């Protein structure tokens, strides 16, 4: 099975959504900065999971 998830593309899409919300006035600058920090954290966690190798249980 192949896994074709593009983490960088996901990040850019999510960041664009946050930027659009800020432009509409839904976020203050501080809220936007917090949201970007959270997005960065989520990306790093996701990449750590994606970079793992598959292992059979009990081996």
N, C-alpha and C positions, 0 to 999 in steps of 0.2 A: 504494500500500500504506500502510495506517495502522499506527502502532505505539502500542499502548495500555498500555505499561508505566508503572506508577505507582511512581516511585522513593521517594516518601515512604511509601507503604504498605509497600514492600519493607523500608525502614529500620525502620519500627515493628514489623513482624513479626520481623525479625532481632533487634532490641533486646529484644523480649518473650522470645524464645528464650534470649538471654543472661541476662536477669533470672531466668528460671525455673531455669536451670542454677546461678546463684549461690544462689538460694533452696534448692536441693537440696544445696548444699555442694560443688558441683563446681568452683567458682572462689573464690579468696580475693578480698578487696577489691582488691588490687593487680592480680590477674589479670583481674578484671572491668573495672577501669579501662583496662587495656591493650586488652582486647577491644573496648571501646566506642571507644577512640581508633582502632583498626584499622577498625572499622565506619564511623566518620565519614570516614576516609580513603577507604575503598572507595566510599562514597556520593558524595563529592566527585569522585572519578575517573569514576564512572558518569555523573554529571550533566554533567561536561565533555564526555563522549562523546555523550550524548543531545542536548546543545545545539548540536552541529555541524550544518552544512547539508550536504546531499547535493551532491557535485560529480562530474561525469563525469571519468574519467581523461583526462589530456592537455589539459585546458582551463584 
